[in-house]
Amino acid sequence: MPPLLKILIMRLGLGVLTLLLVSLVVFAATQALPGDAAKAILGKDSADTERYEALRKQLRLDRPLVEQYTNWLGGVVRGDLGRSLVGAGANVTDLIGARVVNSAILVLLAALVSIPISILLGALSAIWRDSKFDNAVNMTNLSLASLPEFVIGILLVLVFATAVFKWLPSVSNVNSLLPLAGQMKLFVLPVITLALAVIPYVSRMLRASTVEVLESEYVMMARLKGVSEPRVLWHHALPNAIVPTIQVIAINIAWLAGGIVTVEYLFTFPGVGAGLVDAVANRDMPVVQALVLLMAAIYVLLNLMADIFTILISPRLRTGLR
Amino acid sequence: MSGARTDIVLTVEDLRVVLDPSGIEIDDGVSFIIHEGEVLGLVGESASGKTTAATSLLAYQRRGAKVAGGRIDIAGTDVLSLSRPELRKVRGGLISYVPQDASASLNPALRIGDQLLEILNEHSFGSSQAERQARLLEMMDEVLLPNDRAFLRRYPHQLSGGQQQRVVIAMAMANRPRIIVLDEPTTALDVTTQAHVLETVRHLTSSYGVSALYVTHDLAVVSCLVDRIAIMYAGRLVEIGPRADLFTGAYHPYTRRLLAAIPDIHATRPPRGIPGSAPRPGNRVAGCAFAPRCDCRIDKCATELPPYAGPDADHQVCCWRWEEVGQGLSVIAGEELVFPTTRVEEPCRSVNNVVVDVRNVTAFYQRKEVLHDVSTTLCEHRCLALVGESGSGKTTLARCIAGLHQFKIEGAIEFNGKPLARETRGRTSAERQAIQYIFQSPYSSLNPRKTIRQLLAQPIDIFFDLDRDGTEERMVQVLEQVALESSLLNRYPEQLSGGERQRVAIARALVAEPSVLICDEVTSWLDVSVQAAIIELLVHLQGETGVSMLFVTHNLALVRSIAQEVAVMQDGRIVEHGVVDAVLDDPQAEYTRLLLGDTPTIPADCRI
């Protein structure tokens, strides 16, 4: 078996184990919340003991905890996330499906915008270290990082949607039933907001590692060999400087994927973050469990991808595989 | 300073390099020339400005330094006035650079073949890609490396240290430069590898008529490579002349003391260190910078900088008393040292008590066996030198004795007749106190966040029940033993020189009052001048305290100066073991003979 595949399988196994632990914690946590699902559904009517007991039986809440857990987990494995406790009791998969797709598109776009910009800014401020450009980028990054995302979002809305210019919609109520192409405009402001939240971290990390690499002896050697500055940067420095940044990128994307609730609320964007908040408010346990498990899976997967990518671009790690 | 020859390739005139923006001088008024095919050795201690001067030849300064004046001319090109694109053509074309640490100077993310081809591509060598490919294979041949595809596709970390250094030399020779700058290219290598690399450099310069500047702190390394030698101190050249003249009739006290500091296998007396350390830029005094460390200084030295003078145009020196020094004025005050000849004719077991007994020890690194059935003894009041190249297992053995080895050990290690536990945590407090370890690098063995006081107080705190005054008194006393001022107690390690740091590390071991001192390559990071001073100190301490010492080194030449017995290790085995004189004068093992042959020496007629 190729060594990389072995690592992949091993790490996937560990990932599944992590998710299993997460599922336990999620299940325990939702159990620990005051009141159970039956009470949540009945609301004030839960005082009616007879109806309450009947519903508990119907929801199988009277069974032992272990059985409840294994039933639920068995459903998850088969792809059956259960039924929502709210309203008509729709299938959870159908209920969150649209939100997951919306969030996925948002995160993908935010990543596509923010990663190249971060790399460019980080690399350029490293070569022009202590220059006006570097200082300006540094100041902007710090200001952006110190502002909460929703403040940035509000400012963007003020400038581009309401008070100054009226170019873009201030509300991004994406409808997953309509074709995506016609709705791209709705994504612009949320994507910019998220990108501005990620760029400071990634670009500062890349700047730091590039500065370190530019001071290295192999970069000095490349310069003393007569290699041109652009080639020194892109060919000699960046492939080494990017390595520690990969983990930071992965964690940031996972963070985005976890749903930036405040940003989704601001733009009334139908994503997973807002969905999770609604579900918690409604005591809709099956939806909460499904979304939390999904977010955990994304963290595990992105970190695994970052590790594999790190191995692929570091010859020392790649050739060291046994 | 030139003779009648006209084939000058490099002229450096009055070069001044300063720290930017403070303007403090790193190099001040450095001038020399190099003829075609000639190798000039540039020799000096750390902080002498030799590397700064060397990279200046490529118009390169590290961050925070700049050229403030002077002229550098290589084959008619005024290097310091070039535009960036012109400079790129010169670097790697007209003049090339071989760095000290090849492993750090090769890009870990690029294949060596690509890195070698890059210098040809960037300088548009030849007229076609095919021609460059052919040159690449030829370059590999020149430095005696395999030139098959598989080898060229390797990454730097897949090469040995010697191979990495050859790759870097091949790179430097790629475009057939007029001159190459070699910046201590063998310091990080074992003696046998060093000997091969030096041989390669010698071969390349003589067969292709390439000139070279060879920068080093060790005169012995260049003794059979260079044509002329320039001695640098505190940013100035203090003496420059033909190689033979410098070895047999140096005029500067500093040159003579550098020679006296070299441990030489054939020497009749131990090396003498130069007290103190070379001043860093900004701490240099008026007048002659060497005066504070010079044993033959006169009043004038402290105020007036001597002019260059000398017996002839080829041999120039910067000292007020050069004529007296040339006539044999002693440059070393104090009594002559002798070798630690309390040594005996037969192995010690019958005479002294055995302190550490290593019996049939086999040790593993992870699952790999790295020591194979090793047995040796360390006796009371004796020093055993453990000699070998990297990977020979000498440090592993030392760490096994110290209780620092983390993997499986078979066999027995006894201390005063009692078996020692494998790890320190299994040993008694008395055992831990009795066996102290001094590490190789004084730059990483001292916690940079602790003051010298805190560093020294720690072992006292652990092993002795002393009150505050008692602790303080003990620390001052131990600093005195290692010849350091007690005012250093409040300093941090980074405020000290390398030699001072190693003295602090020795003090930290001594303060525990050990009966066994393990010194693991304790001088390999230091200049020869400082190395000799540390050896002097260790010999003195051993005589004074009667401590038994295990001295681990890769340098056979040091052995006679410090040890009574020696064990030579190769590939995890002891291949020869005996009394120092017997082993060095009449080596039995083939490997010992090989090591002896590759150890650099200075000419037999060298005069100090």
Interface residues (C-beta under 8 A of the other chain):
Chain A: E215 S216 E217 Y218 M220 M221 A222 R223 L224 K225 G226 V227 S228 R231 H235 H236 P239 N240 I313 S314 P315 R316 T319
Chain B: T55 L58 Y60 R62 R63 L87 R88 K89 V90 R91 G92 G93 S96 Y97 P99 D101 A104 S105 L106 N107 P108 A109 L110 R111 E118 I119 E122 H123 Y155 H157 Q158 V168 M171
